[in-house]
Amino acid sequence: MTAGSRTVVAGVDGRPATLRAALWAAQEAARRDVPLTLVAARLDDTLVTTDLARARRVVESAVAVPVVEVLLAGPAGSALAAAAVDAELLVLGARTPDGQADGAVGATTTHLLARASCPVVVVPAGWDLERRHEGEVVVAADPADPHGAARGPVALAADVAVRWGAPMLAAAILPREPGHREVTRGRRMLDGILAGVEACGELSFIDEVVRHGDPADELLDLVGPPAGLLVLGAHGAATSSDPAPGPVCRRVVREARCPVAVVPPGVPGVRPPDRRPAAAGGTR
């Protein structure tokens, strides 16, 4: 991809889960009035080319969006990271069927959740694609880092909610049962984060909730089938030479029943306006 290019990237490897992810990505690309880029890592050229062609046929039969195919050499994680370096979103298919906890997220997904240069969306295998990007957008604001890591996810959630015309719920999960003062501080934290994100001003209403308990349990409880998207940061991501998403992030990505968007460390939730070429006739 070239610097400043606008696209939504979807990884393709022949699994049904990646076809569903490609369809979700195509719907999102159409909402953003940008092309969809289907990316596969080169292993067996004939097989990979067939996978790309199949994904393109499935997408073009369902969504009116320009499609670009990209075949790259190397491991899938590195190939997808390279293809999505200037993308608006990178979309992946879940490793396991909906709700099946196997204790792992998958090496490629884990790599990208920590190292991608744009937000990464993981689509559950059981997601109902007929919903067409409907439902509440839920965002988790990390109370441990209210003004740093939380802004990227909130910016992305607000931007998506505006594009979808959907309601937004901002959640803060506290580690223990809060008293009145802790709830008040939690709501003030949410108010401060929301006030600093421009897209929040375009929403007519934002609901806020302060809960306590295990963050993964609480977030999974908030995003049942009615939710359209859950947005969070790679909570607990390491800062070593081999960073990894934290346990909350990994469990939510593995078990959530709706698509999950993860904003990797240091990545803005929305690309800065000065990197966005104007799109003729775009829709919001």
C-alpha positions in Angstrom: 0.0 0.0 0.0 1.1 3.6 -0.6 1.4 6.2 2.1 -1.9 8.0 2.6 -3.9 5.4 0.8 -7.4 4.7 2.2 -8.6 1.2 2.3 -10.0 -1.5 4.6 -7.9 -4.6 4.6 -9.1 -8.2 5.1 -7.0 -11.2 5.6 -7.9 -14.3 3.5 -6.6 -17.8 4.0 -9.4 -20.1 2.7 -11.2 -20.7 6.0 -14.9 -19.9 6.1 -14.2 -17.5 9.0 -12.0 -15.3 6.8 -14.8 -15.2 4.2 -17.2 -13.9 6.8 -14.5 -11.4 7.9 -14.1 -10.3 4.3 -17.8 -9.7 4.0 -17.8 -7.6 7.2 -14.8 -5.7 5.9 -16.6 -5.1 2.6 -19.6 -3.7 4.4 -17.4 -1.4 6.4 -15.4 -0.3 3.3 -18.7 0.6 1.6 -19.7 2.7 4.6 -16.4 4.6 4.4 -16.5 4.9 0.6 -13.1 3.2 0.3 -11.9 0.1 -1.5 -11.6 -3.3 0.1 -8.1 -4.9 -0.1 -8.1 -8.7 0.2 -4.7 -9.9 1.3 -3.2 -13.5 1.4 0.3 -14.6 2.3 2.0 -16.7 -0.3 2.5 -20.3 0.6 1.2 -22.4 -2.3 0.6 -19.9 -5.1 -2.2 -21.8 -6.8 -4.1 -22.4 -3.5 -3.7 -18.8 -2.4 -4.8 -17.4 -5.7 -7.9 -19.6 -5.6 -8.6 -18.4 -2.0 -8.4 -14.7 -3.1 -10.6 -15.3 -6.2 -13.2 -17.1 -4.1 -13.2 -14.3 -1.5 -13.6 -11.7 -4.2 -16.6 -13.5 -5.8 -18.3 -13.8 -2.4 -17.7 -10.1 -1.6 -18.8 -8.8 -5.0 -22.0 -10.9 -5.0 -23.0 -9.2 -1.7 -21.6 -5.7 -1.5 -21.0 -3.0 -4.1 -17.4 -2.0 -3.3 -14.2 -1.8 -5.3 -11.9 -4.8 -4.5 -8.2 -5.1 -4.8 -6.3 -8.4 -4.4 -2.8 -8.5 -2.9 -0.6 -11.6 -2.7 2.4 -11.1 -0.4 5.4 -13.4 0.5 6.2 -14.3 4.0 4.3 -15.3 7.2 0.7 -14.2 7.4 1.2 -11.8 10.3 4.1 -9.9 8.6 2.2 -9.8 5.3 -1.0 -8.4 6.8 0.9 -5.9 8.9 2.7 -4.7 5.8 -0.5 -4.5 3.7 -2.3 -2.6 6.4 0.4 -0.1 7.2 -1.7 2.9 6.0 -5.2 1.2 6.2 -8.1 2.5 8.2 -8.9 -1.0 9.5 -7.5 -4.5 9.3 -10.2 -7.2 9.6 -9.5 -10.9 10.5 -11.7 -14.0 11.0 -11.9 -15.6 14.4 -9.6 -18.6 15.0 -12.3 -20.7 16.6 -16.1 -21.0 16.3 -18.3 -18.5 18.2 -18.0 -18.9 22.0 -15.6 -21.8 21.8 -12.8 -21.1 24.3 -9.7 -23.0 23.4 -7.3 -21.0 25.5 -5.6 -19.3 22.5 -6.3 -16.5 20.0 -3.9 -17.6 17.3 -0.4 -16.6 16.5 -1.2 -14.3 13.6 -4.0 -12.5 15.4 -1.9 -12.1 18.5 1.0 -10.7 16.5 -1.3 -8.2 14.7 -3.2 -7.1 17.9 0.2 -5.8 19.2 2.0 -4.8 16.1 -0.5 -3.6 13.5 -0.4 0.1 12.6 -4.2 0.5 12.4 -7.1 -0.9 14.5 -7.7 -4.6 14.1 -11.2 -6.0 13.9 -11.8 -9.7 14.7 -15.1 -11.1 13.4 -16.6 -14.1 15.2 -17.3 -17.2 13.1 -21.0 -17.1 14.1 -21.6 -13.5 13.4 -24.9 -12.8 11.6 -23.8 -10.9 8.5 -27.4 -10.0 7.6 -27.3 -7.4 10.4 -25.4 -5.1 8.1 -23.5 -3.1 10.7 -26.3 -2.5 13.1 -26.4 -2.4 16.9 -24.8 -0.5 19.8 -21.1 0.4 19.6 -19.5 -0.4 23.0 -16.2 1.0 24.0 -14.1 0.1 27.1 -12.2 3.0 28.7 -9.3 1.6 30.8 -9.4 3.3 34.2 -5.7 2.6 34.7 -4.9 4.9 31.8 -7.8 7.3 31.3 -6.1 9.9 29.1 -3.7 7.7 27.1 -4.7 4.3 25.9 -8.4 5.1 26.3 -8.5 7.9 23.7 -7.8 5.7 20.7 -10.6 3.2 21.3 -13.1 6.0 22.2 -12.2 7.9 19.0 -12.7 4.8 16.9 -16.0 3.9 18.6 -17.4 7.4 18.2 -16.3 7.5 14.5 -18.0 4.1 13.8 -21.1 5.0 15.7 -21.4 8.2 13.6 -20.9 6.2 10.4 -23.4 3.6 11.4 -26.0 6.0 12.9 -25.8 3.7 16.0 -25.9 4.4 19.7 -22.6 4.3 21.7 -22.0 3.0 25.2 -18.8 4.0 27.1 -17.9 1.6 29.9 -15.4 1.8 32.7 -14.7 -1.4 34.7 -13.4 -0.8 38.2 -11.4 -3.6 40.0 -13.7 -3.7 43.0 -17.2 -2.7 44.1 -17.3 1.1 44.0 -18.9 3.4 46.5 -20.6 6.6 45.5 -17.3 8.5 45.2 -15.7 5.8 43.0 -18.7 5.8 40.7 -18.6 9.6 40.5 -14.9 9.5 39.7 -15.5 6.8 37.1 -18.1 8.9 35.4 -15.9 12.0 35.5 -13.1 10.0 33.9 -15.5 8.9 31.1 -16.7 12.5 30.7 -13.2 13.7 30.4 -12.2 11.2 27.7 -15.4 11.7 25.7 -15.0 15.5 25.9 -11.5 15.2 24.3 -12.7 13.2 21.3 -14.2 15.3 18.5 -16.4 12.7 17.0 -18.3 12.3 20.3 -19.8 15.8 19.7 -21.5 14.4 16.5 -23.5 11.8 18.5 -26.9 12.9 19.9 -26.5 10.7 22.9 -23.8 8.6 24.6 -24.7 6.2 27.4 -22.2 5.7 30.2 -21.8 2.8 32.6 -19.4 2.2 35.5 -19.1 -1.5 36.6 -16.9 -3.4 38.8 -15.4 -6.9 38.7 -13.3 -8.9 36.2 -12.9 -6.6 33.2 -13.3 -9.5 30.6 -16.4 -10.9 32.4 -18.0 -7.4 32.5 -17.3 -6.6 28.9 -18.5 -9.9 27.6 -21.7 -9.4 29.6 -22.2 -6.0 28.0 -21.9 -7.2 24.4 -24.5 -9.9 23.8 -26.1 -10.4 20.4 -27.7 -6.9 20.3 -24.2 -5.2 20.2 -22.7 -4.4 16.8 -19.1 -3.8 17.8 -16.9 -3.8 20.9 -13.9 -1.5 20.9 -11.0 -1.7 23.3 -7.3 -1.3 23.6 -4.7 -4.1 23.8 -5.0 -3.9 27.6 -1.9 -4.9 29.4 0.2 -5.0 26.2 3.9 -5.5 27.0 6.5 -3.0 25.9 9.3 -5.5 25.4 10.8 -6.5 22.0 8.0 -9.1 21.8 4.8 -7.3 22.8 1.6 -9.2 23.3 -2.0 -8.1 24.0 -3.0 -8.5 27.6 -5.2 -11.3 29.0 -8.4 -9.2 29.0 -7.9 -8.4 25.3 -7.2 -12.0 24.4 -10.1 -13.4 26.2 -12.6 -10.8 24.9 -11.4 -11.4 21.3 -11.7 -15.1 21.8 -15.2 -15.2 23.4 -17.2 -12.1 22.3 -20.3 -12.7 20.3 -19.9 -9.6 18.2 -17.0 -8.2 16.2 -14.2 -6.8 18.4 -12.0 -3.9 17.3 -8.7 -3.6 19.1 -6.5 -0.5 19.0 -2.9 -1.6 19.3 -0.5 0.3 21.6 0.4 3.7 20.2 -2.0 3.6 17.3 -4.7 6.3 16.9 -8.2 5.0 16.7 -8.9 7.2 13.6 -6.3 8.3 11.1 -5.4 12.0 11.4 -7.4 14.2 8.9 -4.2 15.5 7.3 -3.5 11.9 6.1 -6.9 11.5 4.5 -7.3 12.6 0.9 -10.7 14.0 0.2 -13.1 11.3 -1.3 -15.4 12.5 -4.0 -19.0 11.7 -3.4 -18.2 9.8 -0.1 -20.9 8.9 2.3 -20.7 9.0 6.0 
